[in-house]
Amino acid sequence: MPRYTVHVRGEWLAVPCRDAQLTIGWLGREAIRRYIKNKPDNGGFDSVDDVRFLMRRCKGLGLLDHEDPLEVALEDNEFVEVVIEGDAMSPDFIPSQPEGVYLYSKYREPEKYIALDGETLTTEDLVNLGKGRYKIKLTPAAEKKVQKSREVIDSIVKEKTVVYGITTGFGKFARTVIPVSKLEELQVNLVRSHSSGVGKPLIPERCRMLLALRINVLAKGYSGISLETLKQVIEVFNASCLPYVPEKGTVGASGDLAPLSHLALGLIGEGKMWSPKSGWADAKYVLEAHGLKPVVLKPKEGLALINGTQMITSLGCEAVERASAISRQADIVAALTLEVLKGTTKAFDTESHRFCDRVQDAYTLRCCPQVHGVVNDTIAFVKNIITTELNSATDNPMVFASRGETVSGGNFHGEYPAKALDYLAIGVHELASISERRIERLCNPSLSELPPFLVAEGGLNSGFMIAHCTAAALVSENKALCHPSSVDSLSTSAATEDHVSMGGWAARKALRVIEHVEQVLAIELLAACQGIEFLRPLRTTTPLEKVYDLVRSVVSLMCFLGRPWIKDRFMAPDIEAAHRLLVEQKVWEVAAPYIEKYRMEHIPESRPVSPTAFSLEFLHKKSIKIPESEDL
């Protein structure tokens, strides 16, 4: 018998349907009838007939026709909402789709698996798990370690040994011994009380990364979670059921308690949860819609789910991978600008630039290898720290099965990833800082020998004037965001946790800095391509022409009948389109084969070469030329 989950004024109601020929209107009236029946004051209505309402899907918010049969309009167990005329939306109702959910319109359940063992997860793996490309399973060795660890906890409970967080309270209550009969309630209370975050919920990719990383840490076998519970958590991940996790509230020691508690809250069937199938709904309904049951916490298991640096580290993984992507593409964008400004490669190679009468260029061109190069080194350094943190046990107390004992320590402290991510933000910011100066050179006719602001009929048209201002604004914001968060600490938990890392903010602002860097480089990419228009019929090198063609494939209207941009247009969509090219690494994909081929043919393995210097030199003058063409 089909059943539907219906949201009415902040309440979720399960409505069975014996006859699939019944209509959407019937479902709405039946849900309202049940709502009125459950209210002492009938919800303020005399009868169902008095209520005027609309029906819409929770997934996508599409309106439904009252006359459509249920079997045609809805899938079994679909989530729908009754919108009562005259009502304001319930204040506790979360919008049905989180930010970025349009990316899930073509979501397909993955068929491939990643086997987690708590030892070998990479930053690339975690990002791919976040994108929904894999399901999770445990290695046999990990299953055995988890079982052995749980045996230690069961022994502690059976023998009534006093151990922090297992048979005692938490933080300041560490000396309060809890009766055995209350140990399961203790774990549920822990999760509920610690679910105190605020702010927007994590987008699906980030929530999935957070959940996957916690599973990986639990798979190490130092947390004392039962194999049964861990497998339930994996089933939730594999069904893409993602709890509501506010992005703010962690100080990064005793781990990321607030966000991980929200994660655990959904697992036990409380709070809100989202899936591609349901949109937002009460967690118990979302789990049920996927054939899953809420986790019933055993002693220590609430603590095992919430104690660790997984919020900092999962966001740090995304930051590292996006930083790597934009860093290598920044070399390509800079090469385009170097061509348009007719710069010299003397700084990159002993050979002189053909037809060049310049002794040296401005620093923003000449010093790209030094500025871009240290960014690459920074990313590599941070990636090493984050990779270590991915596969580190961050629980407290730690359970050592080989010794049959637990040890209270400080592995939950987020200082390592916090410091590393502050450093990452500072390093990657320089890509935007130097890019904004190159945009200035492209737009300034006294520096570029191009039309002012890269547009014909200047004055009537403003061209890239304000696009450059946008880049300057983003760079200025980054200067404030690059102030390290990890230099701050506020004592919490009645001075028990008297030094904290503030790593959650370090991770979030590193991501914001990187996004700004991507956007500034997107503006430079557009400006450089526009500059090329004014130098036609000359052509640049093959890989850079490929990049130009790629950009024109998404912002083709910028060029009119092969001529430079001749009138102003709505620019924000073009900047976003170029930004997407960089985020999706399309710019790298079109240029990389040429770069790699030249590297293999011309650079001995024994010769140390700056990747940026190499890319700039190669892209500028060393590639195969298009027949019957000239260099810019």
N, C-alpha and C positions, 0 to 999 in steps of 0.2 A: 504494500500500500504506500503510495507516494506520501512524502511529508515535506513540509516547508518551514523554514525558520523565519519568523516575521518580527520586525522591530516596530514597536508602537510606543511612542513617548518615553523612550529610555528603557523600555523593557523588551526582552526577547521571549517570544512565545513559539513553541513547537506546535504546528497545526497539521494533523494528519488529514488525508483526503481519500475518502473511499471511492470517489468517482472522478476519474481523470477528465471527464467531460465538463466538470464544473469550471467556472470562469475565474479570471483574476479578480473581478469584483466580488465574487463569493468569498474568495480567500481573504480579501481585505475586511469584509463585513464579519467573517468568522473570527478573525484576529481581534477586531475591535470588540466583538461580543465577549470574548475570553478576557480581554483587558478590563472591560467594565465589570465583569463578574468578579474579578480579583480585587476590585477597589471598594473600600467601605462606602465611599460617596459616589460610586458608579462612574468615577473619573470625571464627574461634572456633567454627565449626559443623562437624559431621561431614557433614551433607547438608542439602539444601533441606527434606527431610521433617521435620527436627528443629525447623524455625523456625515459631513461631506469630506471626501478624502481623495487623494491621488495614490497610485502605487508605483514604486520604482525599484529597480534592482539595486542591491547593495554593491555589486560589482559593476562599476561603470556609471552608476546613477541613472541609467536609461529608464524613461517613463514607460509604463505598461498600460495597454488598452484594457479597460474593464471587461470588454466583451470577449477577449481572446480566451480560448480554452486553456486550462493549466497545462495539459499534456503538450500543447503546441508552444506555449510561451516560456515555460520553465523546465529546468532539469530537476530530477528528484533531489530533494534536500538542498535546493537553492535557497539563498538568503535574499529576502525582499524587505522593503520598508513601507509602512503606511505613513503618509504625510497628511495630517489632518488640517483641513482648511482653517486658517486663522492662527495656527500654532506657530510659535517660534521654535526653532530646533532645540531639542532637549539639551541642556547645558552639559550633560555628561556623555553626549553622543559624539563619538569620534568620527570625522569624515570617513566615508567608506573606502577611500583609496589613499594610501600614503604617497608622499612626494616621489616622483619618478616612476609611478606605477604604469605609465604608458609603455614603459619598456617591457612590461609583462604581458602585453596584449597578445604576443605570439609565444607565450611561455609553454614549453612542452616538458613533461616530466623526463628527466634524463635517464638513460639506460646504463651508462657507465658508472663504475664505482671507484672511489679512492679508499684504499685500506689504511686506516689510521692505527698507529702503534705508539704515539706519544713521543717519537724519536726523530722522525724523518720528514715532517711536514715542511713545505717551503712556502715562501711568500706568494709565489705564483700559484701553488696549489690552493691556498686559502682564498685568493681572489677569484679563482675559477669556481670554487665551492660557493662563494658569494654570488656569483653570476648564475648559479643554478645549473652548471654543466655536469655535475657529478652527484651521485648519492654517496653515502658513507657506509662502510662496514669496518669491523674490527679485525685485526690479524689474530690468528689463534694464540700467538704468544701474548698479545695484549689481554685477551680474555682470561688467560691463566693468571696473569699478574693482578688483574682486577679481582678475581675470585680469592686469591691468597690475601690480598689487602683487606677484603671484607671479612675474612675469617678472624682477623685481629680485632676488628670492631665488635663482631658478635661475641668474642671472648670477653672483651672489656665490659659489655653490657651484661653478659651472663654472670660475671664475677663481681659486678657492681664496683668496678675500679673507678676512682675519681680521675677523669681526664677532661681537659678543657674542651668545651664545645660538644662533647659526647654525653657526658653525665653532669656537666655544669652549665651555667649561663655563659654569656658572651661579654667581651670587653670588661667593663667595670664589674660585671656580675660573674666573673670567672671563678670566684670562690663560693658561689651559691650552688650547692649540690641539688640536682633535680631527681625526684623519685623515678624509678624505672617505669612506672605506669604513665608518666608524663613525658617520656622522652620523644615520642612521635609528635605530640602536641608542641613540644619545644621547637622542633624543626620547622613545623608549619608556622608557628608564631614568628620565628626568625625571618622566614621569607616574607611574610606579610608586613612585618614592622619595618623591614629594610627596603621595601618597595616604595621609596620616598623620592624618586626622581621627578624632575620637571622638564618642560620643554617639548619640542616636537619629537615624535617617535623616530627611531632609526628607520631609514629606508630599507626595503626588503633585502638588498644586497648586503648591507652592513649588519642587519640583524642575523642574516644567515651566516655571515662570517663569524659573528660573535658566538653563535650556537655551535658551529663546527669547531671553533677553536677550543671551547670549553670541553667538548667531547674528546678532542685530542689530548688535552691535559688530563682528563679523567682516565683515559686509556693508558696512561703511564703506570697506573697501579699504586699511587701514593696517596690517594684521596679517601679510600675506604668506602666508596660507593658500591652498591651491589651490581653484579652483572645484569640482573633482571632490570633494574632501574635504568642503567646505562643504555641497554638495548631499547627500552621505551623511549628514551630521549632521542636515540638515533632514528627511530621510527617517526617521531615528530619532525625531525629535520628532513628526512627523506620525503615526507608528505608536504614539505614547504609550509608548515604551520608555524607562523612566526609571531611570538608574543609582542605586546606593546612595550617597547623599551625606550623611555625618555632619554634624550641624549645628554642631559645635564644632571649632576648630583654626585659624581664621584670625586674624591680627593686623591685617589690613586694609592691608598694604603689603608689598611687591610684589604688590599685589592680594590676592585671596582664593585663595591658592595651593592650600591643602589641599582645600577643597570643590570647586574647579574641577578639580583633579587627579582626584578621585573621579569627577567627571562625565566627564572624558576617559577614565578607566580603563574605564568601561562601554562607551564608544564604540569602544574598541579590542578589545572582547570579553573583558575581564578583570573580576574582581570580581563583585559581585551586581547584578542589575537587576530591575525590576518592571514589569509591564504589566497592564492590566485583564484580559487574556487568560490570563496565565501565573501571576500572583502573583510571589513572589520565586523566582529561580533564578539559575544562573550566566549571566552576560551573554551568552556565546556561544550558549547555548541559546535565550534569549529573542529575540535578534536573528534566529536561524535560524528560530524559530517564526513570525516575521513576514516571512520571505523576505528578510532583510537580511544583509549581510556586515560583519564588523568593519572599522573604519577602519585602513588601513595608513599610518602616519605618515611623511611626507616631511620633509626638513630644515626646521626652524623651526616645524613644525606642532604639535608638542607644546606648545611655548612659546606659540604663538598661541592654543591652547585654554585655557590656565590662567592667563594674566596679565591681571588686571583686577579691577574692583570689583563684579562682577556679583552676588555673594552679598549684599553690603551693600545694593546698589541694588535688587535684585529684592525682597528682604524689605522694604526701604524703601518700595517701591511699594505693597505690600499695606498697610503701616502707614499711609501717606498716605490711601489710599482708605477704609480702615476708620475712620480718624480723621475724615474728612470725613462719612462716613455717621452716625457716632455723634454728632458735633457738631450737625448739623442736627436730629437726633431728640431731643437733649438739651433743645432749646428746647420741643419739644412735651411732653415729660415734665414739665419745669418748669412749663409752663402748666397741666397737670393738677393738680399740687401747689398751685399758686397758687389755683386754683379751690376745691380742697378746704379749704384754710386760709383761704378768703375774703379773700385778699389784695387790695390795691388796685393799680390800674394808674396811679396818679398819677405814679409814677416813670417811666412809659413814655410818657405823653401828658399834654397840658395839661388834658384833661377830667377831672373827678372820677369816681371809681367810684360808680355808683348805690347808694344806700342805705349808703354807707360813712361810718363815723364815725372811721376811723383816720387819723392824721396821716401815719404812715409804717410800713412793715413792716421786719422783720429783714433784714439784709444778704443772706442767702441767697435771699430773694425780690426785694428791691428792687434788688440789684446784679447780677442775672443778665446784663443787657446788657453790663456791663463785664467780668465774669468770662468769660462765654461768648464775648463778642466778641473778646477777645484770643486765645482759642483759634482762632477762625476765621482771624485774621490770621496766627497762627503756622503753621497748616496751609497757607495760601496761600504763605507764604514758603518752607516746606520743599518743597512740591510743585514750586515753580519750580526749586530746586536739584536735586531728584531727576530731574525731566524733562530737565534739561541733562545730568546724568550718564548717563541712559538712552541718549543719543545721542552720547556722547563716546567717542573712541578711547582705550582704557586699556592698550594693549599696550606692550611694551618688548622689543627696540627697535621704534620706529615705522618703517614702510616708506613712503617718499614716492616714488611712481611717477613723478610729474612731474619730479622732480629726479634720479631713478635712484639714490637713496641711502637709508641707514637712519640713524636718530638715536636714541641712548639718552637717555631722559628720565625723568620721574617721574609720568607720567599715571596710573600704576597706583595711586598713593597714595590712600587712602580718606578723607582728612581732611575733604573737603567733605561727602560724605554722612554721615560719622560725626558731625561737629559738628551738622549739620542734624537728624539723628535723635535725638541727645541733647536738642536744643531741643524737638523734637516731643513727646518723652516728658514733659518738664517742663510744656509747655503743656497737653497733653490731660489730664494728671493732674488739673488743676483742675476738670474736669467731674465727676470722681468725688468730689473733695474737697467741693465745694459740694453735690453730690447727697446725700452721706452726711449732711450737716447738715440738709438738707430732710427726709430720712427720719426723723431724730431729732425734728423738729418734728411730723411726722405721727404718730409713735408716742407722744409725750409729751403726756398729757392737759392738762397745765398750759399747753401752747403751742398745742394744736390744737383744744380744745373737743370732741374725739372720745374714744371709749372708749380706755383704755390699751392700747397695742400693737395697736389696730385689731381687737379681737376681743370678742365677747360673752362673758359669764361669765368675766371675767378672774380668774386664780388657778387655776380649773379648767383654763382654756386660757391659753396663753402668746402666741398670735398671732404678731406680727412681731418679738417680742423678740430672737430669735437671728438672724433674717434681717438685722436691723439690725447685730448683732454681726459677721455675715459681711461686710457692707458696710464696717464699720469696719476689719476685718482686712485687706481688700483695699486700702483707702486707705493703711493703715499700710505694707503691703508696697510699694506704689507709692512711698512716700517714700524707701525705700532704693533701689529700682530707678531712681529719677530722678537718682541721683548720676551725673554724666556719665562715661561710659567713655573718652571721647576726651581726657580730661585725663591719662590714663595712657599710658605708652610704655615698652616693654622692648626693649632692643637685641637684634637677632637676626642670624643668618647671619654669625657671627664679626665683628660690628660693621660689616658692610657695610650692613645695613639697620638703622641705628642710631636711627631715629625712625619709629614706626609709629602707626597711627590707632586701633587697637582697634575698628574700625567694625563688625565682625561682631557683637560683643556689643552695641554701640549699637543695631543693627537688631533683634536678637532681644529685647532687653529693652524696646524701644519697642513691639514687638508684644505683649509680656506686659502692659505698662502699659495699652495700649489694650483688651486683653481684659478686664482688671480694671475699667476704666471702663465697658465694655459691661455687665458683670455687676452693678456697683453701680446703674447706671441701670435695669437690668431689675428690681432689687428696688424701686427708687423707683416704677417704673411699676406694679408689682403693689400697692404700698402705697397709691398715689394712687387706683387703681381700687377698692381696698377701702374707702378713705375715702369715696368717692362713695356706696357702699352705705348708709352711715349718714346720708346727707343726702337720700335719696329721700323723697318723690316729686319733689323738685326735680331739674331737669335742667340740664346744662351746655350749651355751644354745640354746634352740629352737628358740626364736625370733631372735637371732643373726645369727643362721644358715639360717633362712628365709631371712634375709638381705643379707647374703652372696650369697644365691641362686639368689636373685633378681639382684645383681650386675653381677653375672656370666651370667645371661640371656641376658645382653646387651653387655658384654665384654668377651664372652665365650672363645675367642681365646687366652686370656691371660693365660689360663690354657691348657696344652697339655696332653691329655690322663690322666687327673687326677693328673698330676705332676706339680710342680711349674713352673712358667714362665722360660723357658730355653734359650730364645734368644731375643734380642732387636727387637722391632717392632714400627711402627708408633703410637705414643702415644696420640696425640692430639684428635683423634676421641673418644678414650676411656674416656678421661677427659670430653669431651663434653657430652658423653652418661651418665656418672655418674652425671654430672651437671644437665642434664634433669631429672634424677630420683629425685634429690633434689628439683628442681623447681616445678615439678609436684607432689611432696610430696609422692612419691611411697615408699620411705624408711620408712616414718612415717606410711603409711597405713599397711605395713606388720608387723610392731612391735607393733603398738598401741593396738590391741585387747589383746595381752598378758599383756601389761603394765596395761591396765585398769582393766582387770580381777583380777590381783594380788592386785591392789590398793583397789578394792572393798572388797576383802577377808581379807586383812591384815592391812589396815591403817584406824584407827578410824577417823571419821570426825573431832573430837576435837583435833587431834594431828597435829600440824603444821609441814609439811615436805617440804624441798626444792625439787621441781620437778626434778632438775638435780641430786641431791643426791639420790633420790628415784629411778630414772631411772637407774643410774649407778649401784646401789646396786642390784636392781632387775635383770637387764639384765646380770649382771656379774655372779650371783650365786643363784638367788632365783627362777628361772623359772623351769618349768617341763623339765626334761632331756629326751633326746632321749634314748630309751632302749638300754642297752649294750654299753653305751658310757661313756667316762670320761670327766671331765672338762679339759679345757686347764689349 
